Amino acid sequence: MKNRKLKHKGFKLSFSALVIPVALVIAIGVFQFIMGNPSNFQGNSSANAALPGNYFGTVYKGGFIVPILMTLLLTVLTFTVERFIAINKASGYGSVPDFVIEIKRFLGKNEIAAATSACDEQKGSVANVIKSVLTKYTQLENDATQTKDQKLTALQKEVEEATSLELPALEENLVILATITSLATLMGLLGTVLGMIRAFAALSNAGAPDSVALAQGISEALVNTAFGIGTAALAVIFYNFFTTRIDKLTYSIDEAGFSIVQSYAANHA
């Protein structure tokens, strides 16, 4: 079991470490070869303004900040899919609230074996924690060397330890989404500032302003602003969505763990 968990953790670390470099390579490729395709610009040259209504060319004019923001967006989407799959798997095969109610019903009848079987059917993080505590419950029933208070303390400690083993897997990669929430906004702002610098530089030319440079500077500012805010908004939405689901799972674990401890206290002198 321990070796399996270590291999799984190693896979997760490798996956997380590869996502951003791979996303960067994809973003640069899309930026250079799709958005920067000469057919998207006037005179078939990326040095010119984008064709009217051509969004690829318009976004390309956002400058070198665009592939960075694209990397952040791809990272958000990748970890969103990964967390959605992982948390759904952690929830098990049935409704978690219904499962907790069923466990409490078995505990009320002191049917520990039936509760353990229900955990095997449910699977997932909540079921793993409850099964671990039920196993400890059975061991303590046959232990005559400890007092009742010591056994209750041991059960509570088992709940905490089992929960601490499951929570890291649930919260994995969420810190990346939280970081991108701020980073995407800052990168978008940086692109906006660089674009406005270019626009004002075009206005400062002696005589007639450089209209091409002015348009490119404004385009760079607006594209990066929109891209940065949009990426940050998605990161916030998905981060809050996943943390809410994790909180619900944690609450279910706490509720079931409390019920097991109470059941032991009520059924054993």
Summary of the structure (lengths in Angstrom):
residues: 269
radius of gyration: 27.6
end to end distance: 34.7
largest distance: 96.5
contacts: 859
relative contact order: 0.13
helix: 84%
strand: 1%
